[in-house]
Amino acid sequence: MFDKILIANRGEIACRIIRTAQKLGIRTVAVYSEADSQALHVNMADEAVLIGAAPSKESYLLADRVIEAAKKTGAQAIHPGYGFLSENAAFSEACKDNDIVFIGPPVGAIESMGSKSAAKRIMEKAGVPLVPGYHGDDQTPAVLKKHADEMGYPVLLKATAGGGGKGMRQVWSSEEFDEALEAAKRESLSSFGDDRMLVEKYLTQPRHVEIQVFFDQSGNGVYLFERDCSVQRRHQKVIEEAPAPGMNPAVRTDMGDAALLAAKAIQYEGAGTVEFLLDKDDTFYFMEMNTRLQVEHPVTEMITGQDLVEWQLRVAAGEDLPLTQDQLKINGHSFEARIYAEDPDNDFLPVTGTLSYLQVPTENAHVRVDTGVLQGDEVSVFYDPMIAKLIVWDENRDRALSRMATALSEYRINGMITNIDFLYNLVTTEPFRKADLDTGFIEKNRALIFHKSEADVLHYAPLATLYLILKRKHDIATLAAASSEPNSPWYAGNGWRSGAANSYDFPLLINGTEINVLAEEVSTELFEITIPSTETTLSTQVSGTLDGNELRANIDGHRIRANAVIHDDVYSLFTQDAVVQFSIIEPDYGNQDDEASGGFTAPMTGTIVALPVEAGSAVKKNQAIVIMEAMKMEHTIRAPADGTVVEFYFHPGDLVEGGAELVDFEADESE
């Protein structure tokens, strides 16, 4: 076994590898960029080496600096994690040239599966079933479009060197093809340095099921069963589970055997994942093989009781596989939810910010949190916006799902928008509970998942109002205690009115909805809350106490506990089953200088990738005019109407701040 390894990665996967290495008594070396100097993985490792500036291409993607760090520290092996250099054949070869063990498959296997089109040809020859498509070398747009037209729409454009949804586009008609191809090629070139494409028939209701395989250097191979990764947005996985619900045991065996056949065809070693599309009739088709550890590997660990990183280290050190196929068993059910800094209500746009408040569920035999951040850390524009992976296990799917819902309700983050509410809504829908899954699950069940309504706002408004009243009373009492005149009426803080009951008037923004709340003080601790709305007037009696950040409320006899967090004048109340975010709407006194500019602003900090039209050009509604890249994703800004692009304020390659004006646009008068 190795004495010291270097982890060529960051974030939660680096921390996760370090934990297993520590368990085995292996010393660890972290590498880090200037942006990650205080990161958790840096502080967890025995040693850490600075390898460059914040952008990945100036640090984590520089193979020579990673190898130099390994040689400098005497690391015998390098674990690449996933992403970055994990599937880079040249990096694997460089490790070998420098007598450093690459904890991953042989160079030949990476090269074979590194091109999706080459992988399809290999799998076809090996007898693994394939989705119909074009995987040829002729990459001229006309040829690609010709095959798409002949195949029939919808089709899927995929980067041959891709993964994680990068360089991938659904195309629903011939008219959309050219723009989609340009965007997919551009994103692929940016992410992988390779813009070659393949075209596949897009199956409209498949499940995404993958098989975890493992091979040692003696050629022994096993599969550690399957994971269902059907719930996705932008072709990136959101919720994963193992085993796949409703899986026919015979299909499981056939799919496992096909996965082993695929791995043997390229003389595989180490951990790998063979991904399939599973149709409703139980037919399945090879999609791709990932020659690395997957983000969702923890669910496999939970149902098998195995540490896959430990398996990786042992195999890389020349040991045989710890178990045979007959010794591997499925025990219970596991889910993984990816906690992201992103705005589900804004097409899952990634966000940046500081984790001003972070409280994770209590970890135990049923709940696991894989993360690389702590409270106070920043989610920056330079890296993937994943904050953590929340993993749960129990004896069966229903119990595990209940565990996940509870754990999500206990996961509390403030300082930025996250997808936690979205995930909670998703896993508590009836279709998800019934495992009615396919890769279009989110779109198909959008109304159930994104169910914010007036009823939700009315339900939480009394709680928010009670908190504001009690906090105001507490703050004023604190000021009074420090004053030389503590009994001054200015410190009453009770909403006093002459000849009428004490009252409060709060114009609030609750979970994105504006609402006006009136409260009258019935007694010292009891308030009558009235909420005029478009359809009805809600009247509620509330009382409660505020002890630090803990609110204990009684709303019409319903007792509720909530924890409060404040960040940038936005309040968050974390209840048992939801987070209520609200702020007081400040009066608008007008601003003579605040006139509509007719321009567009950057949705977030990022880099201008392309300007598809020239200044002065007439454009049609929905035509792309600015393309940005941020947090490993491409964002297209389109014309809201027919009009003219007057002027661009930035050029391709420029880094722009979120909110910066990008372009001066004039809509046609008729619009």
C-alpha positions, -999 to 999 in steps of 0.1 A, spaced: 0 0 0 11 36 -6 26 57 22 16 91 6 -8 101 -21 -16 134 -38 -52 144 -45 -54 163 -78 -88 179 -70 -107 201 -47 -140 204 -28 -160 175 -14 -143 147 -34 -109 158 -22 -121 157 14 -138 124 8 -106 108 -5 -86 123 23 -109 106 49 -104 72 34 -66 77 32 -65 87 68 -85 56 78 -58 35 60 -29 54 75 -19 70 42 -5 106 43 -21 130 19 -11 160 -1 -36 185 -14 -31 209 -42 -49 243 -43 -55 274 -63 -51 310 -49 -89 310 -44 -88 278 -23 -60 288 1 -83 284 31 -104 256 17 -115 226 38 -95 200 17 -63 221 22 -67 221 60 -76 184 61 -45 172 42 -11 166 58 5 188 32 -8 213 6 9 228 -25 -2 260 -43 -4 253 -80 -18 285 -96 -44 312 -99 -81 308 -93 -93 298 -128 -91 260 -133 -71 263 -165 -44 282 -145 -43 257 -116 -62 224 -113 -60 217 -151 -22 222 -152 -9 186 -153 28 196 -151 22 215 -119 3 187 -103 31 162 -111 57 187 -99 38 189 -66 37 151 -63 75 148 -69 82 177 -46 63 161 -17 73 125 -24 38 113 -32 38 78 -47 4 81 -64 -21 106 -76 -59 103 -71 -76 126 -97 -111 124 -81 -136 133 -109 -136 162 -133 -104 182 -140 -77 157 -150 -95 125 -140 -101 113 -176 -71 130 -192 -50 103 -209 -20 126 -213 -20 132 -176 -22 95 -168 7 90 -192 27 117 -176 22 101 -142 36 69 -156 66 87 -172 74 102 -138 71 69 -119 39 80 -101 9 57 -99 -22 71 -115 -51 59 -93 -74 51 -123 -76 30 -154 -48 24 -179 -41 51 -206 -56 29 -233 -89 26 -215 -91 63 -210 -84 70 -246 -109 44 -258 -137 58 -237 -126 95 -239 -142 98 -273 -179 90 -272 -179 81 -309 -149 58 -305 -165 42 -275 -197 35 -295 -177 17 -321 -159 -4 -295 -191 -13 -278 -208 -22 -311 -179 -45 -319 -181 -61 -284 -219 -67 -288 -231 -41 -263 -265 -27 -274 -264 10 -287 -288 38 -292 -292 46 -329 -270 75 -339 -241 90 -359 -206 85 -344 -185 92 -375 -153 112 -380 -168 136 -406 -177 166 -384 -189 191 -410 -221 207 -398 -239 197 -430 -231 160 -424 -242 161 -388 -274 178 -397 -281 154 -425 -279 124 -401 -301 143 -376 -327 150 -403 -326 113 -415 -329 100 -379 -359 122 -371 -363 147 -343 -358 150 -314 -321 142 -314 -294 147 -289 -261 164 -297 -233 152 -274 -196 162 -271 -175 131 -279 -151 141 -251 -179 152 -228 -195 145 -195 -217 161 -168 -241 176 -194 -214 198 -209 -215 202 -247 -249 186 -249 -281 199 -265 -315 185 -272 -327 195 -307 -364 193 -314 -365 205 -350 -343 210 -381 -346 248 -377 -330 247 -342 -301 225 -353 -275 250 -364 -277 272 -333 -277 242 -310 -247 227 -328 -227 259 -325 -235 262 -287 -227 226 -280 -194 228 -299 -184 260 -282 -192 247 -247 -174 214 -255 -143 232 -267 -143 254 -235 -148 224 -212 -127 197 -228 -106 214 -255 -124 193 -281 -155 203 -301 -162 170 -319 -199 159 -318 -220 128 -321 -257 127 -329 -281 103 -312 -318 96 -314 -333 112 -283 -355 88 -264 -383 108 -248 -391 86 -217 -361 65 -208 -346 59 -174 -309 66 -169 -294 36 -151 -257 30 -146 -237 1 -134 -207 4 -111 -179 -19 -122 -145 -27 -107 -115 -45 -121 -81 -54 -106 -48 -57 -124 -52 -95 -126 -83 -91 -148 -109 -100 -121 -140 -79 -125 -173 -74 -106 -203 -51 -108 -216 -35 -77 -252 -33 -90 -270 -3 -104 -279 33 -97 -309 51 -111 -299 87 -121 -330 96 -141 -339 128 -123 -319 154 -141 -318 191 -151 -297 202 -181 -286 166 -185 -269 168 -150 -281 145 -122 -300 159 -93 -312 129 -73 -296 94 -76 -307 62 -59 -295 26 -55 -307 1 -64 -329 12 -93 -366 10 -81 -386 -18 -98 -355 -33 -114 -362 -68 -128 -336 -91 -114 -330 -107 -148 -325 -72 -163 -301 -63 -135 -280 -94 -143 -281 -88 -180 -271 -51 -176 -243 -60 -151 -230 -86 -176 -231 -61 -204 -212 -36 -183 -185 -62 -175 -183 -70 -212 -179 -33 -220 -151 -30 -194 -133 -61 -206 -133 -48 -242 -109 -21 -231 -89 -41 -206 -102 -20 -177 -87 -15 -143 -101 3 -112 -134 19 -107 -157 27 -137 -193 33 -145 -211 20 -176 -242 41 -183 -273 28 -200 -307 41 -211 -334 18 -199 -366 19 -218 -401 10 -206 -400 -24 -222 -368 -33 -203 -346 -29 -233 -314 -10 -226 -288 8 -246 -252 18 -239 -246 55 -235 -211 59 -223 -185 47 -199 -170 70 -173 -134 60 -165 -134 74 -130 -152 75 -97 -187 90 -101 -202 118 -81 -230 95 -70 -207 66 -58 -218 70 -22 -253 54 -28 -235 23 -40 -213 23 -9 -244 26 13 -261 -5 -2 -230 -27 -4 -212 -16 27 -180 -11 7 -156 19 6 -150 24 -32 -121 48 -26 -104 21 -5 -110 -4 -34 -94 21 -58 -63 25 -36 -59 -12 -31 -63 -20 -68 -39 7 -78 -14 -7 -53 -16 -41 -71 -40 -59 -47 -68 -82 -59 -104 -71 -56 -116 -74 -19 -147 -94 -29 -160 -117 -56 -194 -112 -74 -210 -139 -53 -200 -121 -21 -216 -88 -31 -252 -83 -19 -277 -54 -20 -287 -42 15 -315 -17 18 -319 15 -3 -300 47 -6 -306 82 -21 -282 110 -29 -293 147 -34 -269 172 -47 -270 205 -28 -263 233 -52 -259 271 -51 -284 277 -78 -318 293 -85 -343 266 -96 -369 293 -102 -345 310 -127 -338 279 -149 -313 266 -123 -289 295 -129 -259 290 -107 -253 317 -80 -223 329 -60 -220 341 -25 -209 334 11 -223 306 33 -231 331 61 -250 303 79 -246 266 74 -262 238 95 -261 203 81 -283 173 93 -268 152 121 -247 124 105 -253 88 116 -257 54 102 -286 66 81 -274 101 71 -241 111 55 -230 145 42 -200 147 18 -189 183 16 -159 205 10 -172 237 26 -177 253 60 -198 282 73 -182 314 61 -168 299 29 -174 314 -5 -191 298 -35 -171 315 -63 -176 319 -100 -145 298 -108 -158 263 -98 -188 241 -99 -216 254 -76 -222 221 -58 -221 227 -20 -225 191 -8 -239 157 -14 -266 145 11 -268 107 12 -293 87 32 -299 49 37 -326 27 52 -340 -8 49 -363 0 20 -371 28 -5 -400 42 15 -380 45 47 -350 59 28 -372 85 11 -386 96 45 -350 99 57 -342 121 28 -372 144 32 -363 149 69 -326 155 63 -334 181 36 -357 199 60 -328 200 85 -303 212 60 -301 250 65 -281 275 44 -283 312 43 -263 338 23 -273 325 -11 -301 308 -30 -299 270 -30 -319 242 -45 -328 227 -11 -365 237 -12 -366 224 -48 -352 190 -37 -376 187 -8 -406 195 -30 -393 169 -56 -387 140 -32 -421 146 -15 -441 144 -48 -464 115 -53 -448 105 -87 -413 103 -71 -427 83 -41 -442 59 -66 -409 58 -86 -426 70 -118 -392 80 -132 -377 90 -165 -352 116 -176 -380 141 -182 -393 138 -146 -387 175 -136 -404 190 -166 -433 165 -165 -439 172 -128 -430 209 -128 -464 220 -114 -460 197 -84 -424 206 -77 -426 243 -82 -457 247 -62 -452 281 -45 -486 296 -44 -506 323 -26 -517 296 -1 -481 289 8 -474 326 14 -506 330 35 -496 300 55 -462 314 65 -470 351 67 -482 350 103 -450 332 114 -429 358 97 -449 387 111 -447 373 147 -409 370 143 -406 406 132 -428 419 160 -409 400 187 -375 409 172 -385 446 171 -396 444 208 -363 427 217 -341 452 198 -359 482 213 -357 467 248 -319 462 243 -316 499 233 -337 510 263 -316 490 287 -285 508 275 -301 542 276 -301 568 304 -339 570 300 -351 534 297 -387 544 304 -390 569 276 -420 563 253 -397 562 224 -386 528 237 -422 514 240 -419 495 206 -455 484 209 -471 500 178 -490 525 201 -519 545 185 -541 571 202 -576 558 209 -570 524 192 -553 491 197 -515 490 192 -508 479 157 -481 471 132 -481 473 94 -456 452 75 -452 453 37 -434 420 31 -417 401 3 -422 364 13 -407 337 -9 -408 361 -38 -444 373 -33 -454 408 -21 -480 408 6 -492 434 32 -497 422 68 -515 440 95 -512 431 132 -530 443 163 -518 437 198 -546 420 216 -526 415 248 -489 416 258 -482 383 241 -512 378 217 -516 394 183 -544 394 157 -529 392 122 -549 402 92 -538 396 56 -559 413 29 -556 394 -3 -572 393 -37 -596 366 -28 -600 364 9 -590 381 41 -571 358 65 -574 365 102 -551 347 126 -542 348 163 -505 343 171 -484 344 202 -449 332 210 -414 339 223 -381 347 208 -350 333 225 -319 343 206 -325 328 171 -352 303 182 -388 313 176 -415 294 194 -448 303 179 -485 294 186 -506 301 155 -543 294 161 -533 266 185 -506 252 162 -473 252 179 -442 257 156 -405 260 162 -383 279 138 -347 291 137 -340 325 124 -310 337 103 -305 372 89 -283 381 60 -282 414 40 -316 424 54 -332 391 43 -347 369 70 -348 331 69 -370 311 92 -361 274 91 -391 253 102 -394 215 103 -406 213 67 -396 245 49 -375 276 49 -394 309 48 -374 337 33 -388 373 37 -378 409 38 -395 442 46 -403 461 14 -388 496 18 -408 526 6 -401 537 -29 -394 574 -29 -385 574 -66 -352 581 -82 -350 606 -111 -317 591 -123 -331 556 -123 -344 554 -159 -347 524 -181 -315 521 -201 -327 498 -227 -298 475 -220 -293 440 -206 -274 431 -174 -253 400 -167 -273 375 -147 -241 366 -128 -203 371 -128 -188 353 -158 -169 355 -191 -182 368 -224 -179 338 -248 -193 351 -280 -214 379 -296 -234 362 -323 -244 395 -339 -227 427 -346 -234 461 -332 -260 479 -353 -276 446 -364 -314 441 -366 -324 410 -347 -356 390 -342 -373 381 -309 -354 352 -291 -323 356 -313 -291 350 -293 -272 383 -289 -248 376 -260 -233 343 -248 -217 341 -213 -200 313 -195 -200 310 -157 -195 282 -132 -189 256 -160 -221 265 -177 -230 285 -208 -258 311 -206 -275 327 -237 -290 361 -235 -317 366 -262 -335 395 -277 -369 400 -259 -384 414 -291 -376 424 -326 -352 453 -325 -317 466 -330 -285 459 -311 -271 495 -307 -238 488 -288 -220 461 -269 -202 472 -237 -179 441 -235 -160 419 -259 -154 381 -260 -130 370 -233 -139 399 -209 -148 390 -173 -179 409 -163 -195 413 -129 -231 401 -122 -255 430 -128 -232 448 -153 -249 462 -183 -239 442 -214 -256 457 -244 -277 486 -255 -308 473 -272 -337 492 -289 -370 474 -295 -389 482 -327 -416 507 -321 -443 482 -331 -431 460 -303 
